[in-house]
């Protein structure tokens, strides 16, 4: 590629990322990366009152869309650049994609990841054979370190988003969608650094200029605002949408977003969390925060009402299982499906079993039990903290009433 930042030249961003170049990228990577599925979601369609199609770009080997861009960039390295190796910064998905395909192609690879990157992404990147360096608290910190490392060691730096080869590779998703779905009027795409939406929007606006392109970012990392009105900072130290936790879009991507994306919206952490759980419940799909952000925007009503046939891009599935469990428990609590009570029962054999029997008859599912013999207000009694799954808030009240009817003292905790 010949330059430190691969895919850069004196051409404008709109000249570097074009439909012909995206088509070339599609041909280049076709043998390694077959198209990802696109399916109609009957559940979300009923929920939203529209026809909703999911583009499952989490169905690559490394669990995210990043493989298209990484493969396209690696295949355009000169032989000398391949022998020296590549370097990149990533919150996880670009690192996994680049390391996986670099190993496949026999190219040495160094990846710089933020210290707080999800453990699952760090370990998978290491298993791909990359030299992983943890540096900085944010992707931007890691990015600065990686660029300096690449300069010092003569490595080809491959940006996760600010690289024409990366963007053209990501644009292949737009071509796939047009081939898979003959008629649709809108698409929702997550925005971090902007490479994914820049490529998709370029392809779609060239083929179907009437398509409404909606970009989505986390409210804690508003990187891709139209008109370059960017905060340039992360508003929170962490976000469940770590894949799009970027301070600002790139020098290449922002002009493309301004020209080819119709609207950019922000969604809250709570909405993203709800979307993650909804995808698990409705589609039986494990999706990371960045991948669920487009659904969060849809369910929040950010898509104009006139658009009735919509593609929602699911960009990744690399979420830490501990995080997923916490999100599920929190969502259940917010929807009144978790009941936490402290009961006081006689400290003698059979008391816990009797209490469990009352709860079973009331239809509550016990998830957690904690005994406390030291703090009971009544001598001879034991306090038991219990977490239960219930159907809804009404059922929660019924369970408490049944405990009272059976003479078991209880109170929330």
N, C-alpha and C positions, 0 to 999 in steps of 0.2 A: 504493500500500500504506500510505502515510501515516506510517510509523514508520521510525526509522533502521535497525533490524534488521527486515527485511521478514518478514512472516508471524508476528510476535510479537503477543501480546495478553495480557490478564489471565486467559485460559483456561489450564487445565492442559495439559501436553503430550499427554495421552491424549485430551483434547477437541479439540485442534488437528489431530491426525493421526488420521483415521477412515476407515472404508471408504467412506462416501458422498463424502467429500472426495477420496479417491483416484479414485473413479469419475468425479467431475467433472473432475479433472485429466486423466484418460484421454481423455475427450471433448474437452477443450480442446486437447490437443496432438496428437490423432489425425491431423489433416491434414498435420502436419509430420513426424511420427515414426511410421512403421509398426512393427509388432511385430518384435522380433529373433527369429532362429531358435532352436528347441529341438530337439536331436537326441540319439538314443541313441548312446552310445560303445561299440561292441563291444569295442574294445581295452581300455579302462579297466574295462569290465564284467568281462571275462575276468581282468584283473589283480587286481581287488578281490573277485571272487566275488559281486557284486551287480549289479543293473541300474542303470547310471549314465547320467543324461541331462545334457548340457551346455546351459545357457542362455547363448547367445552374445551377451551384452550388450556385447561389444566391436565389434559390427557396425554401429555408427552411423558417420556421416561423420567424426567427430572421434575415433573409436576407443575410446569408453568409454560407460558407462551414464549419465554425467553430463548428457547432453543432455535427458533427460526432465525432471529437476528444474529445470535452467536455463530451458528453454522455458516450463514452467509458471509460474515466478517472473516472467519477463519479460513474459508475456502479462497479468499482473495488475497491472502498473505503471500508475499514472494517467498521463494525457497529459503533465502537468507534470513528473512524475518521469522519463518517457521522454526528454523534451527535455533535461533536465539531465544525464542519463546515469547509469550504474551503476559500481560499484567492487566488487572482490572480491579475496580472497587465495586462492592455489591453488598446489599443487605441480605442477600441469600440466593435469590432465584437466578440472577445473572451469573453468579459464581458457580452455581450447580450446573447450569446449562453450558457455560464456557469450559469448565473443567471436564465435564463429561465428553464433549465433542473434541476438546483439545487432546484428551487421552486417546480417543478413537482415531484421531489423525496423527498421533505421535508428536504433538507439539507441547513443549514444556509450558507450565502455567503457574503463575503466582497470583493469589487472590487476597485482597485486603478487605476485611469485613469489620463492621462496627463491633465494639466489645459486647454490646447488648443484642447482637443478632440472634435469632432463634437457634437454640442448640441443635434442633433437627437439621437446619440448613447448614450449620457449620460442620457437623459430623458427616453429612452426605457429601459435602464438597471435599472434605478430606479423603473420604473413601474413593472419590473419583481420581485421586492421585495428585491433587493440586497442593502446592505449598501455601497453606493458609496463615495469614498474619492478621491478628486482631488488633485494631488500632482505632481510637476515637470513639465518641459517644453517638455520633450520627453518621449517616451515609456520606454527608458532605465532608466530615472530618476524614473518613476513610479514603474518600476520593482524592483529597489533597495529598495525603500520604502516598497513595498509589501512583499518582502522576509523577511525584518526585522520585519514587523508587524506579519507575520505568525510565526516567531520564538518566539516572545514575547507572543503571545496569544495561541500557540499550535494548530494552524490551519494547515490543509493540503494545501500546496502551489501547485497550478496547473499552470505550465507555459503555455503560449499560444503556444509554439512551442518546447521547449527543454525538452520533456517528452515523453517517449516511448509509453505510452498509448495514448497520443494525436496524435503522428505521425502514429501509427498503425490505429487509428480511421480515420485519414485523408486519409490513403491509400485505404480505402474502395471505394473512388472515382475511383481509377484505376481499381478495380474489376468491378465496375458498367460500366465503359466505354467499357471494353472488352466484357461484356455481351450485351451491347447495339449496338456495332459497330464491325462487324466481321473483317473488313479490314481497317487499317489506318497505316500510316508510321511515324507519328510525332505528338508531342503534345507540346503545349506552356503553361507554368504555371508561375504564379507570385511568386516572392521570397521576403519575409520579414525576419522573423526569420528562415524560411526554413522548418517548419513542414509539410506544405501542399505538397510542391514538393518532400520532402524526402519520404513521404508515397506513393504518386502516382508513383514516379520513382521506388521505391522498388517493388511495385506490378507489374508494367509494364515490368521492366527488367527481372523479374522472369518468367512472362508468355510470353512475346514477346520481347526478348532481342534486336531484330533489330530495335525497335522503337527509334526514335531520340527524346530525351527529351531536350527541350530548356527552360531555366529559364530566367525570366525577372524581373528586378528591376528598381527602379527609379534612374536616374543619381544623384539625391540628397541624396540617401541613399543606397550606394552600399554595401549591407550586405553580399551577397552570392557569391562572386567571387570564381572561382575554384582555388584550390591550397592554400586556406586560405589567399590570398593576399587581406586582408580587410583593409579599411581605419580606421575603429573603430570610425568613427565620422559621424555625419550628416553634409552635405555640405551646407544645407540651414535650416533656422529655421522652415520652414513649407513646406509641399508638398501636392498637391491635392490627392496624393496616400498615405494618412495617414495610411492606413492599412498595408503598407509595409515599413513604415518609421522607420526602425530599424538599429542601428549602426552596429551590427554584428549578424551573425547567431549563433546558439547555439553549445555547446560542443557535443551534439548528432547529430545535423543536418548537421554541416559542413562536417564531414567525410562521411556522406551518400551522400551529394551533390557531393563531390569530386569523389566518387566511382560510382555513378549511374546517374548523370546528365551529358549530353554530352557537353552542352555549356551554358554559362550565358552571357546575354547581358544587357545593360542599355538603357533606353529610356528617352527622355526629357519630361519635364512638358508639353511642347507644343504638343508633340505627344500623350501623355496621354489624354490631354484635347480634342484633335481632335477625339480620339477613343471614348471617352465618348459621344460626340455629334453624331458620326457616328452610334453608337449602338442605340441611341435614334431615329435617322432618319431612319435607315435601318431596325432595328429589333423592333422598338417601345419599347425598354427596357431601364429602368433607371438603370445605373450601376455606382458604385463608381470608384475612380481613380485606386485603386489596382486591381479591377476586370477588368478594361479596359486595363491595361498594356500589357497583352498578345496580344490583337488586335493591340495595338500601335506598338509592335515589329514586328508583321506580316506585317502591312502596311508600316513599315520603311524598309522592305527588309532584316530583320535579319535571317529569316529562309532560309537555303540553297535551291537553286532552285530545286534540285532533289527530294525534298519531296513535293508530290502533293496531299496528302489526310491527312488533319491535323485537330486535335482536339484542340480547343482553350478554355481554362478553364476560365469561368466567375465566379469569386470567391465571389463577394459581390455586394450588391445594396444599401448600406446605405450611401447615399450622401445627404448632406444638400441641400435643394431645392434652397436656396439663392445662394449657390455656383454653382449649376447646371444652374441657370438663368444667372449668370455672365459668365460662360463658353460658353453658347449658344450665348450670345451677342458678346463676344470676337471672337468666331469662325466666326460668321457672318461678323464681321468687317474685319477679316483677309482674308476672301474669297470674299471681295468686295460686301457683301450683306447688309451692313449698310451704309447709307449716312447721314452725319451730316453737316448741313448748317445753316448759320445765314442769315436771310433775313431782309431787312429794308422796311417797308410798312407804308403808312399814318396811323396815330393814329386816326382812325375814325371807326364807326360801319361798319361791312361787309368786312374789309380788310383781316382779318384772314380767313373768310369764302371763299373769292375769291382766296386767296393763296392755301387753302386746295383743292379747286376745280381744280386748275391748276395741283396740284400734283396728284389728283385722276385720271384726264384724262391722265396723264403721266404714270399711273400704279404704283405709289409709295404708300406704306402703312405707314401712319404716326404712329409712336410708342410713341413719346414724344414731347411735346411742352412747351417751357418756354418763357414767356413774359418778356421783360426788357425795361421799359420806361425811365430809368435813364441814359443810356450810349449811346443812339443813336447819331451818328455823325450829323444827319440831324434834325434840330428843327421841331417839328410837326410829326416826324416819331417815330415808335416803332420798336425795334429789336426783332425778334422772332427766338429763337434757336429751330431747329427741328431735330429729329432723325427719319429716315425713313428706312423701309425695301425695298430693291430693288432686282432684280433678279441676277445681276452680275455687274462687273465694267462698261461694255458698257451701261447697263441700267442706271447706276448712272450718266454717262455723258449725256445721253439723257434727264434725269430729269432736270439737271442743265441748259441744253440748252433750254428746254421748259420754265423754269422760266425766262431766259434772253429774250426769244422771246416775252413773255407776259409783259415785262417791269419791272420785279421784280428783284431788286438788291440782289445778294446772294454771299456768300463766305464761304469757309469751316471754321469749328470751332472745 
